[in-house]
Amino acid sequence: SDLFIKRDGPEPGSEASANDGSLFVKNIPNDWDEKKVEELFSPFGELKSTLIVANSSKFQQRVCFVNYKEAECATKAIEALHGKDLRTEEEKAAAAEKEAEEEKEKEKEKGETEKDKEGDEEG
């Protein structure tokens, strides 16, 4: 799953052109705030704005819009960060654990018990 999608056109109501330095970032970790996003993206150039959109039915995960003052900064950010998992090792482990827990809960709700699932953890 790709992290970045270069925006094709301006947002409604914005005066921006097609390659205006806007980035659409998928899979933002749940505990991240605007400050954390700015820390990650500001080294590539001056930011105009950032906006985190919580899990919406449209996107199925947290997404973020990052707007640079200059389009080339957005390009630099994509080159540096594309395909990277933004979470720390601890966050990845915690997420995997949480997923496993949620799976167990779902199994319980269904009334199905699969004993061999226990040893299936990915490291």
C-alpha positions as CSV (number, residue, x, y, z in Angstrom):
1,S,0.0,0.0,0.0
2,D,1.5,3.3,-1.1
3,L,2.0,6.0,1.4
4,F,1.8,9.0,-0.9
5,I,-0.5,10.0,-3.7
6,K,0.5,13.1,-5.6
7,R,-2.6,15.2,-5.8
8,D,-4.0,15.6,-9.4
9,G,-5.8,18.9,-9.0
10,P,-6.5,21.7,-6.6
11,E,-8.9,21.3,-3.8
12,P,-12.2,23.0,-4.3
13,G,-11.9,26.6,-3.2
14,S,-8.1,26.7,-3.4
15,E,-6.2,28.8,-5.8
16,A,-3.6,26.1,-6.3
17,S,-2.4,24.7,-9.6
18,A,-2.1,21.0,-10.5
19,N,1.4,20.6,-9.1
20,D,1.2,22.8,-6.2
21,G,3.1,21.0,-3.5
22,S,0.1,19.2,-2.0
23,L,0.6,15.7,-0.7
24,F,-2.0,13.1,0.3
25,V,-0.5,10.8,2.9
26,K,-2.2,7.5,3.9
27,N,-1.8,5.3,7.0
28,I,-0.9,8.0,9.5
29,P,-0.3,6.3,12.9
30,N,-3.2,6.8,15.2
31,D,-1.3,8.5,17.9
32,W,0.2,11.1,15.6
33,D,-0.9,14.8,15.8
34,E,-0.2,17.7,13.5
35,K,3.0,18.5,15.3
36,K,4.4,15.0,14.6
37,V,3.4,15.3,10.9
38,E,5.1,18.7,10.7
39,E,8.3,17.2,12.3
40,L,8.4,14.5,9.6
41,F,7.7,16.7,6.6
42,S,9.3,20.1,7.5
43,P,12.9,19.0,6.7
44,F,12.0,18.9,3.0
45,G,10.7,22.5,2.8
46,E,8.5,25.2,4.3
47,L,5.0,23.9,5.0
48,K,1.8,25.9,4.2
49,S,-0.5,23.6,6.2
50,T,-1.1,20.1,7.4
51,L,-4.4,18.4,8.1
52,I,-5.0,15.1,9.6
53,V,-8.3,13.4,8.7
54,A,-9.4,10.7,11.2
55,N,-10.6,7.4,10.0
56,S,-13.3,8.2,7.7
57,S,-15.6,5.7,5.9
58,K,-14.1,7.0,2.7
59,F,-10.5,6.2,3.5
60,Q,-10.7,3.3,6.0
61,Q,-7.6,4.7,7.8
62,R,-6.1,8.0,9.0
63,V,-4.9,10.2,6.2
64,C,-3.2,13.5,6.1
65,F,-2.9,16.4,3.7
66,V,0.4,18.2,3.6
67,N,0.9,21.4,1.7
68,Y,4.3,22.8,0.9
69,K,4.9,26.4,-0.3
70,E,6.9,25.0,-3.2
71,A,6.0,21.9,-5.3
72,E,9.6,20.7,-5.5
73,C,9.6,20.3,-1.7
74,A,6.7,17.9,-2.0
75,T,8.6,15.9,-4.6
76,K,11.6,15.7,-2.3
77,A,9.4,14.4,0.5
78,I,7.9,11.8,-1.7
79,E,11.4,10.6,-2.8
80,A,12.6,10.4,0.8
81,L,9.6,8.9,2.5
82,H,7.6,6.9,-0.1
83,G,7.0,3.3,1.0
84,K,8.3,3.9,4.5
85,D,6.3,2.6,7.5
86,L,6.1,5.7,9.7
87,R,5.6,3.8,12.9
88,T,8.4,2.9,15.3
89,E,9.2,-0.7,16.0
90,E,7.3,-0.4,19.3
91,E,4.2,1.0,17.5
92,K,4.3,-1.8,14.9
93,A,4.5,-4.4,17.7
94,A,1.7,-2.8,19.6
95,A,-0.4,-2.6,16.5
96,A,0.2,-6.3,15.7
97,E,-0.7,-7.2,19.3
98,K,-3.9,-5.1,19.1
99,E,-4.9,-6.7,15.8
100,A,-4.3,-10.2,17.3
101,E,-6.5,-9.2,20.3
102,E,-9.2,-7.9,18.0
103,E,-9.1,-11.1,16.0
104,K,-9.6,-13.1,19.2
105,E,-12.5,-11.0,20.1
106,K,-14.1,-11.5,16.7
107,E,-13.6,-15.2,17.0
108,K,-15.2,-15.2,20.4
109,E,-18.2,-13.3,19.1
110,K,-18.6,-15.8,16.3
111,G,-18.4,-18.6,18.8
112,E,-15.7,-20.2,16.8
113,T,-12.6,-21.4,18.7
114,E,-9.5,-22.2,16.6
115,K,-6.9,-23.5,19.0
116,D,-4.1,-23.5,16.4
117,K,-4.3,-19.7,15.9
118,E,-2.3,-19.1,19.1
119,G,1.1,-19.9,17.7
120,D,0.6,-17.8,14.5
121,E,2.3,-14.6,15.6
122,E,4.4,-12.8,13.0
123,G,7.7,-11.5,14.4
